[in-house]
Amino acid sequence: MIQPLRLRNCHEALLNQFLHFDSMHLVVRSKGLSFVRETKFGIFAGEQASGSQFIRDPESGLSLSPACLNAVYLFFPGAQRVPVFEFDFHGYGFGIAIQPRETPRSWELLNRIASSFGDQVVSSSDLGERGAGAWLDEWGWLDRQETGSKTEARISGAVADGRLAVQVSNPAFKAGILLTPTFEDRDRTVRRIAAQGGCDAIVVDGSVLAGARGECHDWNDDSLPADSACAARP
């Protein structure tokens, strides 16, 4: 594998290959707030709620709507680096990425997935321009979301017992993170918060978030207000 590869949309059959990997990094991107956390994956299955279109993996807590999933790609973030699974959602873009560890086992599984699910080689530059491989604080590609998109992300956060919980949800996916902050860095309105070891981290830009009622709690205060909620508007 030397070029990005579009994978066939086999939904659960493809997604359930993730359980064979060791812990991976789940990246969730929304405008004004993104996060990464280390997690293992289990088996995706339909949610039990009546009428739900989501499939959910209880191990990672990630929920996806197959109807909103445009494509999954194996994307190379750089030379000599292990490829990443990038999820492209209709009307939203690359909101989810899953990064395997760089181990012989990962390469074996990635080659097997490419062989079994590979559909079409695609342009790396095109995917990059559309947001694949974006860093946590790179939100410019989200400016190209469809005007009035129904995939607008809803962000909620709470602080309790010294731990920070954040949930990002929209019609395409739902994912969350719970961490105990041990490191914080600020650059004007951008706040970077990480747990010990740095594997789990949140990046938030208070100037980008807009409240559901036209305002947003100040995420740059010393602590995140309990049970605050904001809509990230394209």
URZI-V874788 format. One record per residue. N is the residue number from 0. RES is the residue in one small letter. OMEGA is omega in radians with two decimals (999 if undefined). NEAR is the number of other C-alpha atoms within 12 Angstrom. Layout:
BEGIN
N|RES|OMEGA|NEAR + N|RES|OMEGA|NEAR
END
This chain:
BEGIN
0|m|3.12|26 + 1|i|3.12|20 + 2|q|3.10|25 + 3|p|-3.06|32 + 4|l|3.02|32 + 5|r|-3.12|33 + 6|l|3.11|32 + 7|r|-3.13|25 + 8|n|3.09|24 + 9|c|3.05|22 + 10|h|-3.04|29 + 11|e|-3.12|24 + 12|a|3.10|19 + 13|l|-3.06|29 + 14|l|-3.10|33 + 15|n|2.98|24 + 16|q|-3.06|29 + 17|f|-3.09|35 + 18|l|-3.13|25 + 19|h|3.13|23 + 20|f|2.90|28 + 21|d|3.12|23 + 22|s|3.12|25 + 23|m|3.11|31 + 24|h|3.06|31 + 25|l|3.12|37 + 26|v|3.12|42 + 27|v|-3.08|50 + 28|r|2.95|50 + 29|s|-3.03|53 + 30|k|-3.14|43 + 31|g|3.08|41 + 32|l|3.07|47 + 33|s|3.09|44 + 34|f|3.05|46 + 35|v|3.05|38 + 36|r|3.12|38 + 37|e|-3.11|31 + 38|t|2.92|31 + 39|k|3.13|27 + 40|f|3.11|29 + 41|g|-3.08|26 + 42|i|3.06|26 + 43|f|3.11|28 + 44|a|-3.11|26 + 45|g|3.08|22 + 46|e|-3.07|20 + 47|q|-3.13|11 + 48|a|-3.11|11 + 49|s|3.09|8 + 50|g|-3.12|9 + 51|s|3.09|18 + 52|q|-3.09|22 + 53|f|2.86|31 + 54|i|-2.98|32 + 55|r|3.01|31 + 56|d|-3.10|29 + 57|p|-3.12|21 + 58|e|-3.13|21 + 59|s|-3.08|30 + 60|g|-3.12|30 + 61|l|3.05|37 + 62|s|-3.12|37 + 63|l|3.02|37 + 64|s|-3.14|32 + 65|p|-3.12|31 + 66|a|-3.13|21 + 67|c|-3.07|29 + 68|l|-3.14|33 + 69|n|-3.12|26 + 70|a|2.97|37 + 71|v|-3.11|40 + 72|y|2.83|43 + 73|l|-3.01|42 + 74|f|3.12|42 + 75|f|-3.12|32 + 76|p|3.13|29 + 77|g|-3.12|18 + 78|a|3.09|11 + 79|q|3.11|11 + 80|r|-3.11|20 + 81|v|3.14|30 + 82|p|-3.07|35 + 83|v|3.01|38 + 84|f|3.12|38 + 85|e|-3.10|41 + 86|f|-3.12|41 + 87|d|-3.08|38 + 88|f|3.11|36 + 89|h|3.06|26 + 90|g|-3.11|28 + 91|y|-3.10|39 + 92|g|-3.02|43 + 93|f|-3.08|45 + 94|g|-3.09|52 + 95|i|2.98|43 + 96|a|3.08|42 + 97|i|-3.01|39 + 98|q|3.07|39 + 99|p|3.01|38 + 100|r|3.13|28 + 101|e|-3.14|21 + 102|t|3.07|18 + 103|p|3.13|14 + 104|r|3.10|17 + 105|s|-3.14|26 + 106|w|3.11|24 + 107|e|-3.13|19 + 108|l|3.13|26 + 109|l|3.10|35 + 110|n|3.11|21 + 111|r|3.13|18 + 112|i|3.12|32 + 113|a|-3.14|31 + 114|s|-3.06|19 + 115|s|-3.01|19 + 116|f|-3.11|27 + 117|g|-3.07|26 + 118|d|-3.05|20 + 119|q|3.02|20 + 120|v|-3.08|21 + 121|v|-3.10|23 + 122|s|3.11|20 + 123|s|-3.11|25 + 124|s|3.12|17 + 125|d|3.13|15 + 126|l|3.14|30 + 127|g|3.12|26 + 128|e|-3.13|20 + 129|r|3.01|28 + 130|g|3.10|36 + 131|a|3.14|44 + 132|g|-3.11|40 + 133|a|3.05|33 + 134|w|-3.08|28 + 135|l|-3.09|36 + 136|d|3.09|32 + 137|e|-3.09|30 + 138|w|-3.07|35 + 139|g|-3.11|23 + 140|w|3.13|28 + 141|l|3.09|35 + 142|d|-3.12|25 + 143|r|3.07|20 + 144|q|-3.13|29 + 145|e|3.12|18 + 146|t|-3.13|14 + 147|g|-3.10|14 + 148|s|3.10|22 + 149|k|-3.14|21 + 150|t|3.11|32 + 151|e|-3.08|37 + 152|a|3.04|40 + 153|r|-3.08|34 + 154|i|3.06|39 + 155|s|-3.12|33 + 156|g|3.12|33 + 157|a|3.07|26 + 158|v|3.11|23 + 159|a|3.09|18 + 160|d|3.09|13 + 161|g|3.14|16 + 162|r|-3.12|21 + 163|l|3.11|32 + 164|a|3.12|33 + 165|v|3.11|41 + 166|q|3.05|34 + 167|v|-3.12|40 + 168|s|3.02|36 + 169|n|-3.11|32 + 170|p|-3.08|29 + 171|a|-3.09|39 + 172|f|3.05|40 + 173|k|-3.13|34 + 174|a|-3.12|40 + 175|g|3.12|37 + 176|i|3.05|41 + 177|l|-3.10|30 + 178|l|3.02|32 + 179|t|-3.05|25 + 180|p|3.03|29 + 181|t|-3.14|20 + 182|f|3.08|20 + 183|e|3.11|22 + 184|d|-3.13|20 + 185|r|3.04|20 + 186|d|-3.03|16 + 187|r|-3.08|13 + 188|t|-3.11|21 + 189|v|-3.10|28 + 190|r|3.12|32 + 191|r|-3.06|31 + 192|i|-3.09|41 + 193|a|3.02|28 + 194|a|3.13|26 + 195|q|-3.11|15 + 196|g|3.05|15 + 197|g|-3.12|21 + 198|c|3.11|27 + 199|d|-3.07|34 + 200|a|3.10|39 + 201|i|3.02|45 + 202|v|-3.09|39 + 203|v|3.10|40 + 204|d|-3.10|35 + 205|g|-3.13|30 + 206|s|-3.11|23 + 207|v|-3.12|33 + 208|l|3.08|37 + 209|a|-3.08|27 + 210|g|-3.13|24 + 211|a|3.13|19 + 212|r|3.08|13 + 213|g|3.08|13 + 214|e|-3.09|19 + 215|c|3.00|28 + 216|h|-3.11|29 + 217|d|-3.11|26 + 218|w|3.12|41 + 219|n|3.02|26 + 220|d|-3.11|17 + 221|d|3.08|14 + 222|s|3.13|24 + 223|l|3.14|29 + 224|p|-3.12|22 + 225|a|3.06|21 + 226|d|3.06|19 + 227|s|-3.14|26 + 228|a|3.14|30 + 229|c|3.02|38 + 230|a|3.08|32 + 231|a|-3.02|40 + 232|r|3.11|35 + 233|p|999|28
END
